């Protein structure tokens, strides 16, 4: 039976760019689930991998401070119209 945390490694719902990143973590999670005995350390390994996956996926949409300022300016300009 699959570990409950594997549900959070699904990636088909993500945009293509994020899918490529997320799939690497999914593949690793599957290997961990198949090759490591159930127990608290396996759960911790999967949870920390999930944390890393979330960070890596968010990194694909990360914006620099300058980009954020530009976005805020554009949003402000649109609301003033």
Biopython code that builds the backbone (N, CA, C, O; Angstrom):
import numpy as np
from Bio.PDB.StructureBuilder import StructureBuilder

atoms = [
    (1, "UNK", "N", (0.843, -1.189, 0.000)),
    (1, "UNK", "CA", (0.000, 0.000, 0.000)),
    (1, "UNK", "C", (0.884, 1.246, 0.000)),
    (1, "UNK", "O", (1.903, 1.295, 0.689)),
    (2, "UNK", "N", (0.487, 2.238, -0.769)),
    (2, "UNK", "CA", (1.260, 3.471, -0.875)),
    (2, "UNK", "C", (1.141, 4.320, 0.383)),
    (2, "UNK", "O", (0.108, 4.336, 1.052)),
    (3, "UNK", "N", (2.217, 5.017, 0.681)),
    (3, "UNK", "CA", (2.229, 5.938, 1.819)),
    (3, "UNK", "C", (1.267, 7.092, 1.541)),
    (3, "UNK", "O", (1.157, 7.555, 0.405)),
    (4, "UNK", "N", (0.581, 7.550, 2.570)),
    (4, "UNK", "CA", (-0.407, 8.632, 2.419)),
    (4, "UNK", "C", (0.183, 9.920, 1.857)),
    (4, "UNK", "O", (-0.514, 10.658, 1.160)),
    (5, "UNK", "N", (1.444, 10.203, 2.141)),
    (5, "UNK", "CA", (2.048, 11.454, 1.665)),
    (5, "UNK", "C", (2.256, 11.485, 0.152)),
    (5, "UNK", "O", (2.448, 12.557, -0.422)),
    (6, "UNK", "N", (2.220, 10.327, -0.496)),
    (6, "UNK", "CA", (2.439, 10.304, -1.948)),
    (6, "UNK", "C", (1.391, 11.115, -2.701)),
    (6, "UNK", "O", (1.661, 11.601, -3.800)),
    (7, "UNK", "N", (0.210, 11.267, -2.133)),
    (7, "UNK", "CA", (-0.841, 12.047, -2.804)),
    (7, "UNK", "C", (-0.404, 13.484, -3.076)),
    (7, "UNK", "O", (-0.884, 14.113, -4.019)),
    (8, "UNK", "N", (0.504, 14.003, -2.255)),
    (8, "UNK", "CA", (0.938, 15.391, -2.402)),
    (8, "UNK", "C", (2.060, 15.561, -3.426)),
    (8, "UNK", "O", (2.505, 16.680, -3.684)),
    (9, "UNK", "N", (2.509, 14.462, -4.001)),
    (9, "UNK", "CA", (3.544, 14.525, -5.030)),
    (9, "UNK", "C", (2.952, 14.487, -6.442)),
    (9, "UNK", "O", (3.696, 14.482, -7.423)),
    (10, "UNK", "N", (1.628, 14.460, -6.551)),
    (10, "UNK", "CA", (1.015, 14.470, -7.883)),
    (10, "UNK", "C", (1.380, 15.777, -8.592)),
    (10, "UNK", "O", (1.611, 16.799, -7.947)),
    (11, "UNK", "N", (1.428, 15.732, -9.897)),
    (11, "UNK", "CA", (1.895, 16.914, -10.629)),
    (11, "UNK", "C", (1.118, 17.196, -11.911)),
    (11, "UNK", "O", (1.380, 18.206, -12.564)),
    (12, "UNK", "N", (0.185, 16.352, -12.291)),
    (12, "UNK", "CA", (-0.519, 16.536, -13.568)),
    (12, "UNK", "C", (-1.353, 17.816, -13.610)),
    (12, "UNK", "O", (-1.667, 18.315, -14.691)),
    (13, "UNK", "N", (-1.708, 18.343, -12.454)),
    (13, "UNK", "CA", (-2.522, 19.562, -12.388)),
    (13, "UNK", "C", (-1.694, 20.837, -12.554)),
    (13, "UNK", "O", (-2.248, 21.927, -12.697)),
    (14, "UNK", "N", (-0.379, 20.697, -12.534)),
    (14, "UNK", "CA", (0.510, 21.862, -12.586)),
    (14, "UNK", "C", (0.790, 22.295, -14.023)),
    (14, "UNK", "O", (0.661, 21.500, -14.954)),
    (15, "UNK", "N", (1.177, 23.566, -14.201)),
    (15, "UNK", "CA", (1.643, 24.007, -15.521)),
    (15, "UNK", "C", (2.872, 23.187, -15.939)),
    (15, "UNK", "O", (3.596, 22.664, -15.092)),
    (16, "UNK", "N", (3.092, 23.085, -17.224)),
    (16, "UNK", "CA", (4.137, 22.214, -17.770)),
    (16, "UNK", "C", (5.512, 22.440, -17.140)),
    (16, "UNK", "O", (6.203, 21.480, -16.799)),
    (17, "UNK", "N", (5.908, 23.690, -16.987)),
    (17, "UNK", "CA", (7.228, 23.994, -16.423)),
    (17, "UNK", "C", (7.354, 23.437, -15.004)),
    (17, "UNK", "O", (8.397, 22.899, -14.632)),
    (18, "UNK", "N", (6.295, 23.569, -14.224)),
    (18, "UNK", "CA", (6.309, 23.070, -12.852)),
    (18, "UNK", "C", (6.227, 21.546, -12.814)),
    (18, "UNK", "O", (6.768, 20.916, -11.906)),
    (19, "UNK", "N", (5.554, 20.958, -13.795)),
    (19, "UNK", "CA", (5.450, 19.498, -13.854)),
    (19, "UNK", "C", (6.823, 18.852, -13.968)),
    (19, "UNK", "O", (7.099, 17.851, -13.308)),
    (20, "UNK", "N", (7.677, 19.419, -14.797)),
    (20, "UNK", "CA", (9.010, 18.847, -14.999)),
    (20, "UNK", "C", (9.800, 18.822, -13.695)),
    (20, "UNK", "O", (10.489, 17.845, -13.401)),
    (21, "UNK", "N", (9.701, 19.893, -12.916)),
    (21, "UNK", "CA", (10.387, 19.962, -11.626)),
    (21, "UNK", "C", (9.750, 18.976, -10.651)),
    (21, "UNK", "O", (10.448, 18.194, -10.006)),
    (22, "UNK", "N", (8.447, 19.016, -10.549)),
    (22, "UNK", "CA", (7.725, 18.195, -9.585)),
    (22, "UNK", "C", (7.903, 16.701, -9.851)),
    (22, "UNK", "O", (7.964, 15.908, -8.912)),
    (23, "UNK", "N", (7.987, 16.317, -11.112)),
    (23, "UNK", "CA", (8.124, 14.901, -11.466)),
    (23, "UNK", "C", (9.397, 14.294, -10.886)),
    (23, "UNK", "O", (9.397, 13.130, -10.485)),
    (24, "UNK", "N", (10.474, 15.062, -10.835)),
    (24, "UNK", "CA", (11.718, 14.545, -10.256)),
    (24, "UNK", "C", (11.496, 14.131, -8.803)),
    (24, "UNK", "O", (11.993, 13.095, -8.362)),
    (25, "UNK", "N", (10.751, 14.943, -8.069)),
    (25, "UNK", "CA", (10.478, 14.652, -6.670)),
    (25, "UNK", "C", (9.492, 13.491, -6.535)),
    (25, "UNK", "O", (9.619, 12.667, -5.630)),
    (26, "UNK", "N", (8.518, 13.427, -7.428)),
    (26, "UNK", "CA", (7.563, 12.316, -7.445)),
    (26, "UNK", "C", (8.311, 10.993, -7.631)),
    (26, "UNK", "O", (8.078, 10.031, -6.899)),
    (27, "UNK", "N", (9.205, 10.959, -8.613)),
    (27, "UNK", "CA", (9.963, 9.736, -8.890)),
    (27, "UNK", "C", (10.770, 9.303, -7.673)),
    (27, "UNK", "O", (10.829, 8.116, -7.352)),
    (28, "UNK", "N", (11.387, 10.264, -7.001)),
    (28, "UNK", "CA", (12.162, 9.948, -5.797)),
    (28, "UNK", "C", (11.253, 9.462, -4.677)),
    (28, "UNK", "O", (11.592, 8.514, -3.969)),
    (29, "UNK", "N", (10.109, 10.098, -4.514)),
    (29, "UNK", "CA", (9.161, 9.686, -3.471)),
    (29, "UNK", "C", (8.702, 8.246, -3.696)),
    (29, "UNK", "O", (8.583, 7.477, -2.742)),
    (30, "UNK", "N", (8.448, 7.884, -4.942)),
    (30, "UNK", "CA", (8.037, 6.511, -5.262)),
    (30, "UNK", "C", (9.149, 5.531, -4.887)),
    (30, "UNK", "O", (8.878, 4.475, -4.316)),
    (31, "UNK", "N", (10.387, 5.872, -5.202)),
    (31, "UNK", "CA", (11.519, 4.991, -4.863)),
    (31, "UNK", "C", (11.651, 4.833, -3.355)),
    (31, "UNK", "O", (11.895, 3.733, -2.861)),
    (32, "UNK", "N", (11.490, 5.922, -2.631)),
    (32, "UNK", "CA", (11.556, 5.851, -1.168)),
    (32, "UNK", "C", (10.445, 4.949, -0.648)),
    (32, "UNK", "O", (10.683, 4.097, 0.209)),
    (33, "UNK", "N", (9.241, 5.132, -1.159)),
    (33, "UNK", "CA", (8.104, 4.343, -0.688)),
    (33, "UNK", "C", (8.307, 2.852, -0.952)),
    (33, "UNK", "O", (7.945, 2.015, -0.124)),
    (34, "UNK", "N", (8.876, 2.532, -2.088)),
    (34, "UNK", "CA", (9.056, 1.117, -2.457)),
    (34, "UNK", "C", (10.234, 0.451, -1.749)),
    (34, "UNK", "O", (10.227, -0.762, -1.542)),
    (35, "UNK", "N", (11.241, 1.233, -1.380)),
    (35, "UNK", "CA", (12.491, 0.637, -0.906)),
    (35, "UNK", "C", (12.795, 0.823, 0.570)),
    (35, "UNK", "O", (13.759, 0.247, 1.076)),
    (36, "UNK", "N", (12.007, 1.601, 1.257)),
    (36, "UNK", "CA", (12.264, 1.845, 2.681)),
    (36, "UNK", "C", (11.072, 1.337, 3.484)),
    (36, "UNK", "O", (9.917, 1.575, 3.132)),
    (37, "UNK", "N", (11.376, 0.637, 4.565)),
    (37, "UNK", "CA", (10.315, 0.104, 5.427)),
    (37, "UNK", "C", (9.511, 1.228, 6.051)),
    (37, "UNK", "O", (10.035, 2.304, 6.340)),
    (38, "UNK", "N", (8.216, 0.960, 6.257)),
    (38, "UNK", "CA", (7.354, 1.939, 6.910)),
    (38, "UNK", "C", (7.845, 2.233, 8.319)),
    (38, "UNK", "O", (8.375, 1.363, 9.011)),
    (39, "UNK", "N", (7.658, 3.463, 8.717)),
    (39, "UNK", "CA", (8.047, 3.890, 10.054)),
    (39, "UNK", "C", (8.194, 5.395, 10.091)),
    (39, "UNK", "O", (8.041, 6.072, 9.075)),
    (40, "UNK", "N", (8.491, 5.909, 11.266)),
    (40, "UNK", "CA", (8.561, 7.368, 11.414)),
    (40, "UNK", "C", (9.651, 8.020, 10.568)),
    (40, "UNK", "O", (9.475, 9.147, 10.105)),
    (41, "UNK", "N", (10.766, 7.337, 10.359)),
    (41, "UNK", "CA", (11.848, 7.935, 9.572)),
    (41, "UNK", "C", (11.484, 8.004, 8.089)),
    (41, "UNK", "O", (11.866, 8.948, 7.398)),
    (42, "UNK", "N", (10.757, 7.016, 7.607)),
    (42, "UNK", "CA", (10.287, 7.059, 6.213)),
    (42, "UNK", "C", (9.315, 8.220, 6.039)),
    (42, "UNK", "O", (9.386, 8.954, 5.053)),
    (43, "UNK", "N", (8.414, 8.381, 6.991)),
    (43, "UNK", "CA", (7.463, 9.492, 6.931)),
    (43, "UNK", "C", (8.198, 10.822, 6.937)),
    (43, "UNK", "O", (7.856, 11.729, 6.178)),
    (44, "UNK", "N", (9.203, 10.940, 7.789)),
    (44, "UNK", "CA", (9.987, 12.176, 7.851)),
    (44, "UNK", "C", (10.725, 12.412, 6.536)),
    (44, "UNK", "O", (10.779, 13.541, 6.050)),
    (45, "UNK", "N", (11.287, 11.367, 5.967)),
    (45, "UNK", "CA", (11.992, 11.507, 4.681)),
    (45, "UNK", "C", (11.043, 12.013, 3.600)),
    (45, "UNK", "O", (11.394, 12.910, 2.833)),
    (46, "UNK", "N", (9.851, 11.445, 3.538)),
    (46, "UNK", "CA", (8.879, 11.879, 2.529)),
    (46, "UNK", "C", (8.385, 13.293, 2.801)),
    (46, "UNK", "O", (8.190, 14.076, 1.871)),
    (47, "UNK", "N", (8.183, 13.621, 4.069)),
    (47, "UNK", "CA", (7.705, 14.967, 4.412)),
    (47, "UNK", "C", (8.741, 16.023, 4.040)),
    (47, "UNK", "O", (8.396, 17.080, 3.510)),
    (48, "UNK", "N", (10.010, 15.733, 4.318)),
    (48, "UNK", "CA", (11.065, 16.694, 3.982)),
    (48, "UNK", "C", (11.271, 16.785, 2.469)),
    (48, "UNK", "O", (11.583, 17.855, 1.946)),
    (49, "UNK", "N", (11.097, 15.670, 1.773)),
    (49, "UNK", "CA", (11.161, 15.700, 0.311)),
    (49, "UNK", "C", (10.019, 16.544, -0.243)),
    (49, "UNK", "O", (10.203, 17.296, -1.199)),
    (50, "UNK", "N", (8.847, 16.418, 0.357)),
    (50, "UNK", "CA", (7.697, 17.221, -0.053)),
    (50, "UNK", "C", (7.969, 18.706, 0.165)),
    (50, "UNK", "O", (7.624, 19.541, -0.671)),
    (51, "UNK", "N", (8.584, 19.018, 1.284)),
    (51, "UNK", "CA", (8.956, 20.405, 1.575)),
    (51, "UNK", "C", (9.915, 20.933, 0.504)),
    (51, "UNK", "O", (9.754, 22.049, 0.011)),
    (52, "UNK", "N", (10.903, 20.126, 0.154)),
    (52, "UNK", "CA", (11.874, 20.519, -0.873)),
    (52, "UNK", "C", (11.196, 20.685, -2.230)),
    (52, "UNK", "O", (11.511, 21.611, -2.978)),
    (53, "UNK", "N", (10.265, 19.784, -2.546)),
    (53, "UNK", "CA", (9.528, 19.882, -3.813)),
    (53, "UNK", "C", (8.741, 21.176, -3.886)),
    (53, "UNK", "O", (8.754, 21.861, -4.908)),
    (54, "UNK", "N", (8.055, 21.511, -2.801)),
    (54, "UNK", "CA", (7.276, 22.747, -2.777)),
    (54, "UNK", "C", (8.171, 23.960, -3.015)),
    (54, "UNK", "O", (7.799, 24.874, -3.750)),
    (55, "UNK", "N", (9.341, 23.969, -2.399)),
    (55, "UNK", "CA", (10.281, 25.078, -2.597)),
    (55, "UNK", "C", (10.769, 25.137, -4.043)),
    (55, "UNK", "O", (10.834, 26.216, -4.632)),
    (56, "UNK", "N", (11.105, 24.002, -4.609)),
    (56, "UNK", "CA", (11.607, 23.968, -5.985)),
    (56, "UNK", "C", (10.539, 24.417, -6.977)),
    (56, "UNK", "O", (10.836, 25.144, -7.925)),
    (57, "UNK", "N", (9.303, 23.987, -6.761)),
    (57, "UNK", "CA", (8.215, 24.398, -7.653)),
    (57, "UNK", "C", (7.976, 25.901, -7.523)),
    (57, "UNK", "O", (7.805, 26.591, -8.528)),
    (58, "UNK", "N", (7.964, 26.409, -6.297)),
    (58, "UNK", "CA", (7.783, 27.858, -6.111)),
    (58, "UNK", "C", (8.925, 28.650, -6.729)),
    (58, "UNK", "O", (8.723, 29.775, -7.184)),
    (59, "UNK", "N", (10.112, 28.077, -6.749)),
    (59, "UNK", "CA", (11.261, 28.770, -7.342)),
    (59, "UNK", "C", (11.050, 29.044, -8.828)),
    (59, "UNK", "O", (11.662, 29.959, -9.379)),
    (60, "UNK", "N", (10.195, 28.265, -9.480)),
    (60, "UNK", "CA", (9.937, 28.494, -10.905)),
    (60, "UNK", "C", (9.121, 29.757, -11.140)),
    (60, "UNK", "O", (9.099, 30.278, -12.255)),
    (61, "UNK", "N", (8.454, 30.253, -10.111)),
    (61, "UNK", "CA", (7.650, 31.476, -10.264)),
    (61, "UNK", "C", (8.192, 32.622, -9.423)),
    (61, "UNK", "O", (7.569, 33.680, -9.336)),
    (62, "UNK", "N", (9.351, 32.416, -8.804)),
    (62, "UNK", "CA", (9.959, 33.434, -7.950)),
    (62, "UNK", "C", (10.247, 34.691, -8.759)),
    (62, "UNK", "O", (10.694, 34.623, -9.904)),
    (63, "UNK", "N", (9.987, 35.823, -8.149)),
    (63, "UNK", "CA", (10.266, 37.108, -8.789)),
    (63, "UNK", "C", (11.237, 37.896, -7.924)),
    (63, "UNK", "O", (11.178, 37.849, -6.695)),
    (64, "UNK", "N", (12.128, 38.620, -8.586)),
    (64, "UNK", "CA", (13.056, 39.478, -7.861)),
    (64, "UNK", "C", (12.286, 40.668, -7.293)),
    (64, "UNK", "O", (11.138, 40.910, -7.666)),
    (65, "UNK", "N", (12.923, 41.402, -6.396)),
    (65, "UNK", "CA", (12.287, 42.593, -5.826)),
    (65, "UNK", "C", (11.901, 43.586, -6.922)),
    (65, "UNK", "O", (10.834, 44.196, -6.863)),
    (66, "UNK", "N", (12.770, 43.747, -7.920)),
    (66, "UNK", "CA", (12.485, 44.684, -9.015)),
    (66, "UNK", "C", (11.249, 44.236, -9.802)),
    (66, "UNK", "O", (10.405, 45.056, -10.162)),
    (67, "UNK", "N", (11.152, 42.929, -10.064)),
    (67, "UNK", "CA", (9.977, 42.412, -10.780)),
    (67, "UNK", "C", (8.704, 42.625, -9.974)),
    (67, "UNK", "O", (7.659, 42.958, -10.533)),
    (68, "UNK", "N", (8.791, 42.435, -8.663)),
    (68, "UNK", "CA", (7.619, 42.646, -7.811)),
    (68, "UNK", "C", (7.188, 44.102, -7.837)),
    (68, "UNK", "O", (5.995, 44.400, -7.893)),
    (69, "UNK", "N", (8.150, 45.004, -7.798)),
    (69, "UNK", "CA", (7.829, 46.432, -7.846)),
    (69, "UNK", "C", (7.154, 46.783, -9.169)),
    (69, "UNK", "O", (6.192, 47.551, -9.196)),
    (70, "UNK", "N", (7.663, 46.217, -10.267)),
    (70, "UNK", "CA", (7.039, 46.449, -11.577)),
    (70, "UNK", "C", (5.595, 45.952, -11.588)),
    (70, "UNK", "O", (4.700, 46.633, -12.090)),
    (71, "UNK", "N", (5.374, 44.761, -11.032)),
    (71, "UNK", "CA", (4.013, 44.209, -10.971)),
    (71, "UNK", "C", (3.095, 45.108, -10.151)),
    (71, "UNK", "O", (1.947, 45.342, -10.528)),
    (72, "UNK", "N", (3.603, 45.609, -9.033)),
    (72, "UNK", "CA", (2.789, 46.484, -8.185)),
    (72, "UNK", "C", (2.447, 47.779, -8.913)),
    (72, "UNK", "O", (1.324, 48.274, -8.821)),
    (73, "UNK", "N", (3.425, 48.323, -9.638)),
    (73, "UNK", "CA", (3.176, 49.546, -10.400)),
    (73, "UNK", "C", (2.107, 49.301, -11.465)),
    (73, "UNK", "O", (1.187, 50.102, -11.629)),
    (74, "UNK", "N", (2.239, 48.186, -12.185)),
    (74, "UNK", "CA", (1.264, 47.862, -13.235)),
    (74, "UNK", "C", (-0.128, 47.675, -12.648)),
    (74, "UNK", "O", (-1.108, 48.139, -13.229)),
    (75, "UNK", "N", (-0.227, 47.018, -11.530)),
    (75, "UNK", "CA", (-1.521, 46.809, -10.878)),
    (75, "UNK", "C", (-2.106, 48.137, -10.438)),
    (75, "UNK", "O", (-3.305, 48.373, -10.591)),
    (76, "UNK", "N", (-1.270, 49.004, -9.895)),
    (76, "UNK", "CA", (-1.723, 50.330, -9.474)),
    (76, "UNK", "C", (-2.186, 51.161, -10.646)),
    (76, "UNK", "O", (-3.191, 51.866, -10.550)),
    (77, "UNK", "N", (-1.466, 51.088, -11.755)),
    (77, "UNK", "CA", (-1.847, 51.843, -12.956)),
    (77, "UNK", "C", (-3.205, 51.390, -13.476)),
    (77, "UNK", "O", (-4.007, 52.221, -13.903)),
    (78, "UNK", "N", (-3.475, 50.106, -13.448)),
    (78, "UNK", "CA", (-4.744, 49.575, -13.954)),
    (78, "UNK", "C", (-5.909, 49.982, -13.063)),
    (78, "UNK", "O", (-7.004, 50.246, -13.558)),
    (79, "UNK", "N", (-5.684, 50.037, -11.758)),
    (79, "UNK", "CA", (-6.784, 50.373, -10.850)),
    (79, "UNK", "C", (-7.121, 51.860, -10.894)),
    (79, "UNK", "O", (-8.215, 52.258, -10.493)),
    (80, "UNK", "N", (-6.195, 52.681, -11.375)),
    (80, "UNK", "CA", (-6.444, 54.120, -11.462)),
    (80, "UNK", "C", (-7.231, 54.484, -12.711)),
    (80, "UNK", "O", (-7.734, 55.602, -12.819)),
    (81, "UNK", "N", (-7.343, 53.564, -13.648)),
    (81, "UNK", "CA", (-8.039, 53.860, -14.913)),
    (81, "UNK", "C", (-9.530, 53.819, -14.762)),
    (81, "UNK", "O", (-10.255, 54.045, -15.731)),
]
sb = StructureBuilder()
sb.init_structure("model")
sb.init_model(0)
sb.init_chain("A")
sb.init_seg("    ")
for serial, (resi, resn, name, xyz) in enumerate(atoms, 1):
    if name == "N":
        sb.init_residue(resn, " ", resi, " ")
    sb.init_atom(name, np.array(xyz, "f"), 0.0, 1.0, " ", f" {name:<3s}", serial, name[0])
structure = sb.get_structure()
